[in-house]
Amino acid sequence: MTTIQTSVPAAPQQAGQQLTVGLPRAGSRGSGAAPLKDNHYQLLQLVLFWAGAILLPLGLVVIVLGWYGAANTPYQYDQLSYLVSGGLLGLGLTFTGGFLYFGAWLARLAADAKESQRRLADTLLVLADVTSRAASTSDGVDVSALPVTAGEGTTIHRRDCPLIAHRSDLHPVGEANGHLTACRVCRP
């Protein structure tokens, strides 16, 4: 959903600070004449819900009508037709409506689980990014980008260069060093 950022003063004692509030746009996704156009899972859940919500009480009404018809006729052959048409058809409609309603509930659970998994994955990616940035910086300086030399070498490498990653005799490049060449792998 796209939002418009608006500034609202937070409180009278904090007049210098602003609070941003996200308001939905008029043409944003999820609003308008056809909000379920491209969302097939939500459309399926909605269709199952309404079909179950209509068929379940309709089956109960058919059962009551069958009972009423069978109770008000003195002939057994008429009661049998009411039992078949009212009772069995009503039970079928009731069970079908109940299963469709249950299916709508399961579709809702699946959609909620999918959304929570997506949010968790996004949060973990942000956490991994923040952690990797925090690990590679020390006092605001990107340690992996510092130029170093290995031993008494004449080649400048980045600290994270795979050619010198295993070495422990790394020295930062100073201004007193003579003519040094840049590594062709890490390109400091």
N, C-alpha and C positions, 0 to 999 in steps of 0.2 A: 504494500500500500504506500503510495507516495504521500508525503505530508508537507505542509507548509509550516515553516518555523516562524512563530510569532513571539515577540518579546512582551512580557508582562512584568511590571515591577513586583518583586518578591514580597517585600514588607516595607513599612514606612521607615524602620530603623536601618534598613539595608538599601537605601535608595540608589546606591552606586551599582549594586548587583542586579542582573536581569535573569529572569527565569524563562526558558524557552518551552513552549507548549506545542506539541504536534497536532495539527488539525487535519482531518481528511480533506482531500481535494475533491472537487465536483466530478472530475473525469477520471478519478482513480479507479484501480482495479478493485472489484468487490462491491462497487456501487453502480447504480444505473438500472437500465431496463432489464438486462440479462446478466445478473451476477453469477449464475451457475453455468454460463455458456461453455467455458473451457475446463470446468472443475467436475469431471465425471464421477469421482468418488463421492463428492458431496451431493451430487445429483442422485446417485444411486441410493445413498442413505436417506435422502428426502423422499424419494419414491417409495422405498420400502416402509418408511415410517407412516406415510399417509395411506398406503394400501392396507397396512396392518391396522391403522387407526380406524379405517372404514369397515373392513371385513370382520373384525372381531365383534364389534357391537351389532353389526348386521346379522351375523350368525346367531347371536343371542336373541335378537328380535324374531328371527325365523323359528327358533326353537320355541319361543313363547307363543307365536302364532300357531305352530303345529300342535302344541299342547292345548291351546284354546279350542282349536278345531276338533281335536280328538275328544276333549272333555264335553263338548256340546253336541255330539251326535250319538244317538242311541245304537247305531248299527256298527257291528264289528268290522265289516269290510270298509266302511268309511274311516273308521279309526286307524286302520292299517295304512291307508293312503296318507293320512295326516302324519302318522309316525314316520313313514318313509320320506315324504316331501319336507316336513317340518323338522323332524328330529335329526335324521341323518344328514340332510343338506345343511341344517343349522350347525351341527357338530363339525362338518367339513369346513364350513365358512369360518367358524370360531377357531379351529385349530390352524387353518391356513393364515388367518389374520394374526394369530399369536406367533406363528413361526416367522411371518414377515416382520412383525414388530421386533422380535428377537434378533432377526437379521439386521434390522436398522440399528439396534443397539450395538451389535458386534461391529458393524461398519463404522459406527461412531468411535468405538474403542480403538479400532485399527487406525483411524484417521488421527485420533489424539496421540496414539503411540508413535505414529510416523512423525508428527509435528514435534513431539518431545525429543525424539531421536535426532531430528534435524537441528533443533536448538542445542542439544548437547554436543553434537559434532561441531557446530559453529563455535560454541563456547570453548571446546577443547582446542580448536584451531587458533583461536585468539590467545588462549593461555599458552600454547606452545610457541606462538610468535613472540609474546611478551617475555617468556622464559628464555628463548634463544637470544633475544635482543639484550636482556639483562645479563646473560652469561657472557656475551661477546663484548660488552662495554664495561669499562672500569673507570670510574670518575668521569664519565661523559665522553671518554675516548674509545673509539673502536679498536680494541687490542689486535684483532685479526688483521687489520689493515696497516699496522705499524711496519715500516721497513726494517729488516734485520739482515745480518750476514751470519754465515755459519763458520765458526772457527776463525781462521785467518783468510777466509775466502774473499774474492773480489766481485762476487755477484750479489746483488740486492734481491732479497726475496720478501714476500709478505710472510707474516708469522704463520699463517695457515697454509702455506705452500706444501703440496704433497711431497716435493723433493726433500724438504728439510723437516718434515713433521716429526720424524723419529729422533732427531738430534737434540742434544741437551746443551750444546755449546753455542747458543745463539746470542748475538750481541746486537744491540740497537745501532742503527746507522747514525753516526755523528757527523758533524761538519769537518772534523779533522781527518776523516778517511780520505784516501787519495782517489784515484780514478776507479770507479765502480761501474759495472755493467748491470743492466736490468735482466732479471730472469725472464726467459721466453715462455715459461709455463704459467706463472702467476701474474706476471706483468704488474709489478708494484707501481 
